[in-house]
Amino acid sequence: QVPSHLLPKVAIVGRPNVGKSALFNRIVGRNMAIVHDEPGVTRDRLYGRVRGSVQEFMLIDTGGVLTIPTSAESGLAGGSVAAAQAKKDAAVAGLPSMIEQQAASAVEEACALVFVVDGQAGLTSADIEIGNWLRRKFKHKKIALAVNKCESPKKGLLQAAEFWSLGFTPVPVSAISGSGVPDLLEDVTSAIKEKQDELEASEGDRPLSVAIIGRPNVGKSSILNAIVGKERTIVSPVSGTTRDAIDTEVAGPEGKVFRLIDTAGIRKRAAIASGGSKTESLCVQSALRAIRRADVVALVIEAMTCATEQDYRLGERIEKDGKACIIVVNKWDTVPDKNAESTYWYDMDVREKLRVLKWAPIVYTSATSGQRVQKILATALSAGQERERRISTAILNQVVQDAINMKQPPTTRGGRKGRLYFCTQATTRPPTFVFFVNDEKLFPDDYKRYMEKQLRQNIGFPGTPIRLFWRSKRLARPGSKQSTQELASV
């Protein structure tokens, strides 16, 4: 095995008593760190080897990164605005001297970080200061935000919502039950792989990973071969078995390097359980992992069969994982008597059967003849760029205000009406927006769908899912600075 000192390192950081050691033990798989509900129990660094399904790494447990005195913590949370800001500025200025040396060393040597916060305690000023410090000091490192102590998966999403403001994508987890930890590990291993790609690339940007998935015998490998063999230069094939997800790098449009991931066909679980082998089950797991590590997913369907229920399930997985997607209708040459009208109705049929991917562009191809195969990479590149797109707050709120003017939020029977104050984009990959409102419950699902539709119609985002979060927020006092900055009071 690879010597431990040569493995990539991932450090767990966060304020004291948020469950870093418990999460460390959960990931490593054994109780190496002392766990106790008292700040400062972890006094030194602990190293644990993590043998993931696709990536090995060393996990480092640290003590609390930031030891702000209780008096300072309360001072940041209360008091006058001027006094709080002054104390905050003082805390930031004195931050380096407040960092424990062992934790600072762990952060320095790690290629990725797991920033742990407490979902039950909520967002604290210490969390904000640590988040600001990490973004400012270690912006070159990949950071995963673990919202610990989210014991209920459903409530976990609500508990994690307020941590979007830290500037990282929150992942609700429970170190006690283990829920959410697999998702966190996927993010960590993906971050390691991405960092390794950046280090290995001598020039140019990171390759755009495109996973080619679909049911068996829809022509996935034929499409890959057609892309590689038709006016494409192979950069570096990554070896693997025919049953695994195989990576091949090719040069595509605009000089962009693409990493194409060819996967085994994915059948229904019931079909695998009744007649499939253990090998096929492992192939399916490998294909699903390929979705998680891809930037863009090319979902291939067969023209004569069109989209099936299994394709819809794959679409749900793609949307859930927040991946950009293009729908590739292969073997289009086998459809007889095509014309503009029949193509239009076929397109509508695909849109209906794959309504979960209604935002995904459709490319009609024939791998055997090479028809429109070159469009796959160009469309994938556009979808990947949309997934990383960021919109200015001014433009975003103008679109939201116009949408409100066209359609007011509904009023309840008791006379209460939804008020939308402002919207901000929290992150990308996929584009994620947070709407600050007076009461999230006053905005029914149909109005939320309406707002998503307005964002897409006026801003775009073809080829990528988008996320909308609605957060209740207290009204500012009339005449206050915050009140004058509210964009809409409907």
PLY file of the C-alpha trace (Angstrom):
ply
format ascii 1.0
element vertex 490
property float x
property float y
property float z
element edge 489
property int vertex1
property int vertex2
end_header
0.00 0.00 0.00
0.97 3.62 -0.45
2.97 4.90 2.54
0.87 7.12 4.78
3.15 10.11 4.43
2.60 10.13 0.65
-1.22 10.16 0.86
-3.16 13.42 0.47
-4.16 14.93 3.80
-7.55 16.28 4.87
-7.89 18.31 8.09
-11.01 18.60 10.24
-11.29 22.10 11.67
-13.86 24.12 13.56
-14.57 25.80 16.86
-14.44 23.67 20.04
-17.22 21.21 20.88
-18.88 20.89 17.48
-18.16 17.14 17.22
-14.91 17.10 15.22
-13.49 14.08 17.05
-16.76 12.15 16.83
-16.84 12.79 13.08
-13.17 11.78 12.84
-13.93 8.47 14.55
-16.95 7.87 12.34
-14.96 8.40 9.12
-11.84 6.51 10.21
-13.99 3.66 11.54
-12.52 3.28 15.00
-12.32 5.30 18.21
-8.92 6.93 17.91
-9.95 10.32 19.28
-11.31 10.94 22.77
-14.89 12.16 22.52
-16.44 14.15 25.35
-18.97 16.97 25.50
-16.43 19.49 26.74
-14.46 22.04 24.73
-10.75 21.46 24.36
-10.64 17.69 24.86
-8.59 17.20 21.67
-5.23 18.72 22.57
-3.08 17.48 19.69
-3.30 16.25 16.11
-4.48 12.71 15.38
-3.97 10.97 12.04
-6.22 8.25 10.64
-5.98 6.43 7.33
-9.25 6.45 5.36
-9.69 3.75 2.73
-12.45 5.12 0.50
-13.95 3.35 -2.50
-12.06 5.53 -4.99
-9.54 7.52 -2.94
-7.28 6.90 0.06
-6.28 9.79 2.27
-5.04 10.70 5.73
-7.59 12.43 7.97
-6.29 14.83 10.61
-8.24 15.64 13.78
-7.36 18.95 15.43
-8.27 20.86 18.52
-10.57 23.86 18.28
-9.22 26.26 15.70
-10.48 29.38 17.34
-10.51 29.90 21.12
-12.44 33.15 21.45
-13.15 33.91 25.13
-16.79 33.66 26.15
-16.93 37.38 26.92
-15.69 38.23 23.45
-18.13 35.79 21.89
-21.08 37.38 23.65
-19.76 40.82 22.78
-19.81 39.95 19.09
-23.39 38.76 19.32
-24.89 41.65 21.25
-24.49 45.31 22.11
-24.58 48.28 19.83
-23.72 47.95 16.16
-20.65 50.16 16.53
-19.38 48.28 19.57
-20.01 44.89 17.99
-18.20 45.93 14.81
-15.25 47.25 16.79
-14.97 43.99 18.72
-15.33 42.03 15.50
-12.52 44.01 13.86
-10.36 43.44 16.93
-11.08 39.72 16.81
-10.10 39.56 13.14
-6.92 41.55 13.76
-5.93 39.26 16.61
-6.95 36.06 14.89
-3.47 34.66 14.11
-2.48 34.78 17.79
-5.69 32.96 18.75
-5.09 29.96 16.48
-3.73 26.90 18.21
-0.39 25.97 16.66
-1.25 22.33 16.08
-4.49 23.16 14.28
-2.77 25.79 12.15
-0.08 23.29 11.13
-2.74 20.74 10.19
-4.52 23.25 7.98
-1.26 24.23 6.31
-0.28 20.68 5.35
-3.75 19.57 4.19
-4.87 19.69 0.56
-8.55 19.84 1.59
-10.44 20.86 4.74
-13.60 19.72 6.49
-15.02 22.74 8.31
-17.35 21.42 11.06
-20.17 23.46 12.59
-22.94 22.60 15.05
-26.37 22.27 13.42
-28.16 22.26 16.78
-26.44 25.36 18.16
-26.83 27.20 14.86
-24.53 29.75 13.25
-22.29 31.58 15.73
-19.97 34.54 15.36
-17.02 32.18 15.90
-18.16 30.12 12.89
-18.36 33.31 10.81
-14.87 34.40 11.85
-13.39 30.96 11.08
-15.16 30.90 7.71
-13.81 34.34 6.83
-10.33 33.30 7.93
-10.41 30.11 5.84
-11.62 31.94 2.73
-9.02 34.69 3.11
-6.03 32.60 4.17
-6.65 29.31 2.37
-8.68 30.21 -0.70
-6.53 27.82 -2.75
-7.72 24.82 -0.68
-10.94 22.88 -1.21
-13.28 23.26 1.79
-16.25 20.99 2.64
-18.71 22.35 5.22
-20.08 19.63 7.54
-23.14 20.65 9.58
-22.88 18.12 12.40
-25.55 16.96 14.88
-28.28 16.83 12.20
-29.85 13.64 13.52
-32.94 13.83 11.28
-32.25 13.82 7.50
-35.39 15.90 6.82
-34.71 18.49 9.53
-31.02 18.43 8.63
-31.62 20.40 5.43
-33.40 23.10 7.43
-30.67 23.15 10.09
-28.02 23.46 7.39
-29.80 26.26 5.48
-28.51 29.14 7.61
-24.89 28.07 7.04
-25.06 28.98 3.35
-24.00 32.47 4.42
-20.53 31.13 5.25
-19.85 30.84 1.52
-19.51 27.05 1.40
-22.00 24.32 0.46
-23.35 22.82 3.73
-23.69 19.04 4.05
-25.92 17.92 6.98
-24.31 15.00 8.81
-24.57 13.08 12.07
-21.36 11.73 13.55
-23.47 9.62 15.93
-25.71 7.83 13.39
-23.49 8.25 10.33
-26.22 9.85 8.20
-24.87 12.21 5.57
-21.28 11.01 6.07
-21.15 9.16 2.69
-22.17 12.39 0.93
-19.50 14.29 2.84
-16.87 11.71 1.86
-17.92 11.99 -1.78
-17.35 15.76 -1.57
-13.98 15.25 0.12
-12.71 12.66 -2.37
-13.97 14.81 -5.23
-12.11 17.79 -3.75
-8.92 15.71 -3.49
-9.26 14.53 -7.09
-9.90 18.08 -8.25
-6.85 19.33 -6.36
-4.73 16.57 -7.82
-5.97 17.46 -11.31
-4.93 21.08 -10.75
-1.47 20.03 -9.60
-1.00 17.54 -12.44
-2.14 19.87 -15.20
0.95 21.59 -16.60
-1.15 24.18 -18.37
-4.78 25.00 -19.07
-7.81 24.52 -16.88
-8.96 21.41 -15.08
-10.47 18.83 -17.48
-14.25 18.91 -17.70
-15.43 15.48 -16.53
-18.29 14.09 -18.62
-19.88 10.80 -17.51
-21.60 8.86 -20.31
-24.39 6.84 -18.68
-27.54 5.01 -19.69
-29.21 1.63 -19.94
-27.32 -1.31 -21.52
-26.92 -1.36 -25.31
-27.89 2.25 -26.02
-24.51 2.91 -27.61
-22.47 4.59 -24.87
-19.12 3.06 -25.84
-19.85 3.63 -29.54
-20.38 7.32 -28.80
-17.09 7.47 -26.88
-15.26 5.76 -29.75
-16.86 8.12 -32.28
-15.77 11.17 -30.25
-12.21 9.91 -29.88
-11.93 8.77 -33.50
-13.51 11.76 -35.24
-11.14 14.71 -35.36
-10.19 14.37 -31.72
-6.70 14.02 -30.21
-6.35 11.61 -27.32
-4.47 13.36 -24.54
-4.02 10.57 -21.98
-6.13 7.43 -21.54
-6.51 6.31 -17.91
-6.34 2.51 -17.68
-9.10 0.40 -16.13
-11.10 -2.75 -16.76
-14.01 -2.98 -19.17
-16.36 -3.40 -16.24
-15.27 -0.24 -14.46
-15.92 3.38 -15.29
-13.11 4.10 -17.76
-11.64 7.59 -18.12
-10.33 8.89 -21.44
-9.07 12.44 -21.92
-9.59 14.18 -25.27
-9.09 17.69 -26.59
-12.38 19.33 -27.53
-13.86 22.70 -28.56
-12.00 25.89 -27.62
-8.94 23.80 -26.71
-10.74 22.47 -23.63
-9.65 19.10 -22.27
-12.50 16.69 -21.52
-12.32 13.64 -19.29
-14.89 11.19 -20.69
-16.11 8.53 -18.28
-17.60 5.49 -20.04
-19.71 3.41 -17.66
-21.42 0.04 -17.55
-25.10 -0.05 -18.47
-27.46 0.55 -15.56
-30.48 -1.69 -15.19
-33.25 -1.52 -12.63
-32.38 -2.78 -9.14
-35.11 -5.37 -9.38
-33.62 -6.74 -12.60
-30.17 -6.93 -11.04
-31.53 -8.57 -7.89
-33.44 -11.25 -9.83
-31.08 -12.09 -12.68
-27.97 -9.99 -12.34
-24.59 -11.03 -11.00
-22.58 -9.54 -8.18
-20.24 -8.14 -10.84
-23.11 -6.29 -12.50
-24.16 -4.86 -9.15
-20.62 -3.54 -8.66
-20.69 -2.08 -12.18
-23.86 -0.17 -11.34
-22.27 1.20 -8.17
-19.26 2.28 -10.21
-21.53 4.03 -12.73
-23.41 5.86 -9.99
-20.11 6.97 -8.47
-19.16 8.28 -11.91
-22.17 10.59 -11.75
-20.98 11.95 -8.42
-17.48 12.79 -9.69
-18.60 14.19 -13.06
-19.17 17.84 -13.92
-21.58 16.99 -16.75
-23.59 13.82 -17.32
-24.50 12.68 -20.84
-27.63 10.55 -20.42
-27.85 8.34 -23.51
-31.21 6.92 -24.63
-32.07 4.86 -27.69
-34.14 6.62 -30.35
-36.56 3.78 -31.10
-37.15 2.96 -27.41
-37.21 6.60 -26.28
-36.98 7.36 -22.56
-38.01 4.71 -20.03
-38.82 4.68 -16.34
-35.23 3.68 -15.62
-33.99 6.72 -17.58
-36.27 8.87 -15.42
-34.71 7.36 -12.27
-31.25 8.15 -13.60
-32.45 11.69 -14.29
-33.58 11.99 -10.68
-30.12 10.93 -9.53
-28.45 13.47 -11.81
-30.70 16.28 -10.57
-30.27 15.25 -6.93
-26.48 15.31 -7.25
-26.63 18.77 -8.85
-24.84 17.79 -12.05
-25.12 19.49 -15.43
-26.74 17.21 -17.99
-27.32 16.74 -21.69
-29.71 14.15 -23.15
-28.19 12.22 -26.06
-30.73 10.47 -28.31
-28.55 7.88 -30.05
-29.34 5.78 -33.14
-31.41 8.63 -34.54
-30.74 7.26 -38.02
-32.92 4.22 -37.24
-36.09 6.33 -36.88
-37.97 6.18 -40.24
-39.80 8.99 -42.03
-38.50 11.85 -39.89
-39.56 15.41 -40.54
-39.75 18.68 -38.63
-43.18 17.93 -37.19
-42.38 14.38 -36.08
-39.11 15.58 -34.53
-41.00 18.26 -32.61
-43.43 15.70 -31.13
-40.58 13.33 -30.35
-38.87 16.15 -28.49
-42.06 16.80 -26.52
-42.28 13.09 -25.67
-38.73 13.08 -24.31
-39.44 16.24 -22.30
-42.52 14.64 -20.75
-40.86 11.33 -19.92
-37.76 13.06 -18.55
-39.52 16.06 -17.00
-37.09 15.99 -14.07
-34.48 17.09 -16.66
-36.65 19.64 -18.46
-33.72 22.07 -18.40
-31.33 19.67 -20.20
-30.58 20.23 -23.92
-31.20 17.32 -26.31
-28.66 16.20 -28.91
-29.79 13.77 -31.65
-26.90 11.59 -32.81
-25.87 8.43 -34.62
-22.64 6.95 -33.29
-22.29 4.60 -36.26
-22.41 7.36 -38.88
-20.93 10.08 -36.67
-23.97 12.32 -37.20
-23.88 15.28 -34.76
-21.47 13.44 -32.43
-19.25 16.53 -32.41
-22.14 18.48 -30.83
-21.93 16.38 -27.65
-18.70 17.97 -26.39
-19.74 21.48 -27.43
-23.10 21.12 -25.64
-21.43 19.56 -22.60
-18.97 22.47 -22.43
-21.82 25.00 -22.50
-23.72 23.09 -19.79
-20.61 22.91 -17.61
-20.07 26.66 -17.96
-23.68 27.35 -16.99
-23.24 25.19 -13.88
-20.37 27.44 -12.76
-22.11 30.69 -13.69
-22.50 33.45 -11.09
-25.03 36.28 -11.36
-24.54 39.71 -9.80
-26.86 40.52 -6.92
-28.17 43.63 -8.70
-29.22 41.76 -11.85
-30.63 38.87 -9.82
-32.83 41.08 -7.66
-34.05 43.05 -10.66
-35.31 39.79 -12.19
-36.91 38.82 -8.87
-38.57 42.24 -8.52
-39.98 42.01 -12.07
-41.32 38.55 -11.29
-43.03 39.86 -8.15
-44.58 42.73 -10.09
-46.06 40.27 -12.58
-47.32 37.85 -9.95
-47.78 38.75 -6.30
-47.31 36.11 -3.59
-50.69 34.72 -2.45
-52.49 35.92 0.67
-53.66 33.45 3.30
-57.24 33.27 4.54
-56.08 35.03 7.68
-54.85 37.97 5.63
-51.13 37.24 5.91
-49.08 37.90 2.80
-45.64 36.79 1.79
-42.98 39.50 1.62
-39.75 38.94 -0.29
-36.88 41.14 0.85
-33.97 40.14 -1.34
-32.24 37.24 -3.07
-28.57 36.30 -3.29
-26.58 33.60 -5.04
-24.92 31.48 -2.39
-22.76 29.23 -4.55
-22.26 27.52 -7.91
-22.00 23.89 -9.07
-24.98 24.04 -9.27
-26.12 27.69 -9.06
-27.83 28.06 -5.69
-29.99 31.00 -4.62
-31.31 31.99 -1.20
-34.53 34.03 -0.96
-34.96 35.98 2.27
-38.66 36.35 3.12
-40.83 37.22 6.10
-42.17 33.67 6.45
-41.17 30.76 4.21
-44.51 29.02 4.89
-46.39 31.83 3.11
-44.80 30.85 -0.22
-46.48 27.71 -1.62
-44.68 25.28 -3.91
-46.36 26.60 -7.05
-45.04 30.12 -6.36
-41.55 28.74 -5.76
-41.76 26.91 -9.10
-42.93 30.16 -10.69
-39.88 31.98 -9.35
-37.53 29.27 -10.65
-39.20 29.51 -14.06
-38.69 33.28 -14.07
-35.00 32.90 -13.24
-34.56 30.46 -16.11
-36.53 32.55 -18.60
-34.68 35.77 -17.82
-31.20 34.55 -16.88
-30.83 31.15 -18.52
-28.97 28.22 -16.94
-29.63 25.72 -19.76
-28.09 22.35 -19.01
-27.79 22.71 -15.23
-30.13 22.31 -12.27
-30.52 25.29 -9.97
-31.33 25.31 -6.27
-33.71 27.73 -4.55
-33.75 28.00 -0.76
-36.28 30.14 1.10
-35.24 31.53 4.45
-37.47 33.31 6.96
-36.05 36.60 8.15
-37.31 39.12 10.67
-38.31 42.55 9.42
-35.89 45.34 10.23
-37.11 48.26 12.29
-38.68 50.99 10.12
-36.12 53.60 9.11
-33.13 51.40 9.93
-30.28 50.91 7.46
-31.33 47.31 6.87
-34.89 48.39 6.15
-33.83 50.82 3.45
-31.85 48.07 1.74
-34.78 45.65 1.44
-35.52 45.27 -2.22
-39.20 44.40 -2.07
-41.95 44.59 0.46
-44.87 43.12 -1.39
0 1
1 2
2 3
3 4
4 5
5 6
6 7
7 8
8 9
9 10
10 11
11 12
12 13
13 14
14 15
15 16
16 17
17 18
18 19
19 20
20 21
21 22
22 23
23 24
24 25
25 26
26 27
27 28
28 29
29 30
30 31
31 32
32 33
33 34
34 35
35 36
36 37
37 38
38 39
39 40
40 41
41 42
42 43
43 44
44 45
45 46
46 47
47 48
48 49
49 50
50 51
51 52
52 53
53 54
54 55
55 56
56 57
57 58
58 59
59 60
60 61
61 62
62 63
63 64
64 65
65 66
66 67
67 68
68 69
69 70
70 71
71 72
72 73
73 74
74 75
75 76
76 77
77 78
78 79
79 80
80 81
81 82
82 83
83 84
84 85
85 86
86 87
87 88
88 89
89 90
90 91
91 92
92 93
93 94
94 95
95 96
96 97
97 98
98 99
99 100
100 101
101 102
102 103
103 104
104 105
105 106
106 107
107 108
108 109
109 110
110 111
111 112
112 113
113 114
114 115
115 116
116 117
117 118
118 119
119 120
120 121
121 122
122 123
123 124
124 125
125 126
126 127
127 128
128 129
129 130
130 131
131 132
132 133
133 134
134 135
135 136
136 137
137 138
138 139
139 140
140 141
141 142
142 143
143 144
144 145
145 146
146 147
147 148
148 149
149 150
150 151
151 152
152 153
153 154
154 155
155 156
156 157
157 158
158 159
159 160
160 161
161 162
162 163
163 164
164 165
165 166
166 167
167 168
168 169
169 170
170 171
171 172
172 173
173 174
174 175
175 176
176 177
177 178
178 179
179 180
180 181
181 182
182 183
183 184
184 185
185 186
186 187
187 188
188 189
189 190
190 191
191 192
192 193
193 194
194 195
195 196
196 197
197 198
198 199
199 200
200 201
201 202
202 203
203 204
204 205
205 206
206 207
207 208
208 209
209 210
210 211
211 212
212 213
213 214
214 215
215 216
216 217
217 218
218 219
219 220
220 221
221 222
222 223
223 224
224 225
225 226
226 227
227 228
228 229
229 230
230 231
231 232
232 233
233 234
234 235
235 236
236 237
237 238
238 239
239 240
240 241
241 242
242 243
243 244
244 245
245 246
246 247
247 248
248 249
249 250
250 251
251 252
252 253
253 254
254 255
255 256
256 257
257 258
258 259
259 260
260 261
261 262
262 263
263 264
264 265
265 266
266 267
267 268
268 269
269 270
270 271
271 272
272 273
273 274
274 275
275 276
276 277
277 278
278 279
279 280
280 281
281 282
282 283
283 284
284 285
285 286
286 287
287 288
288 289
289 290
290 291
291 292
292 293
293 294
294 295
295 296
296 297
297 298
298 299
299 300
300 301
301 302
302 303
303 304
304 305
305 306
306 307
307 308
308 309
309 310
310 311
311 312
312 313
313 314
314 315
315 316
316 317
317 318
318 319
319 320
320 321
321 322
322 323
323 324
324 325
325 326
326 327
327 328
328 329
329 330
330 331
331 332
332 333
333 334
334 335
335 336
336 337
337 338
338 339
339 340
340 341
341 342
342 343
343 344
344 345
345 346
346 347
347 348
348 349
349 350
350 351
351 352
352 353
353 354
354 355
355 356
356 357
357 358
358 359
359 360
360 361
361 362
362 363
363 364
364 365
365 366
366 367
367 368
368 369
369 370
370 371
371 372
372 373
373 374
374 375
375 376
376 377
377 378
378 379
379 380
380 381
381 382
382 383
383 384
384 385
385 386
386 387
387 388
388 389
389 390
390 391
391 392
392 393
393 394
394 395
395 396
396 397
397 398
398 399
399 400
400 401
401 402
402 403
403 404
404 405
405 406
406 407
407 408
408 409
409 410
410 411
411 412
412 413
413 414
414 415
415 416
416 417
417 418
418 419
419 420
420 421
421 422
422 423
423 424
424 425
425 426
426 427
427 428
428 429
429 430
430 431
431 432
432 433
433 434
434 435
435 436
436 437
437 438
438 439
439 440
440 441
441 442
442 443
443 444
444 445
445 446
446 447
447 448
448 449
449 450
450 451
451 452
452 453
453 454
454 455
455 456
456 457
457 458
458 459
459 460
460 461
461 462
462 463
463 464
464 465
465 466
466 467
467 468
468 469
469 470
470 471
471 472
472 473
473 474
474 475
475 476
476 477
477 478
478 479
479 480
480 481
481 482
482 483
483 484
484 485
485 486
486 487
487 488
488 489
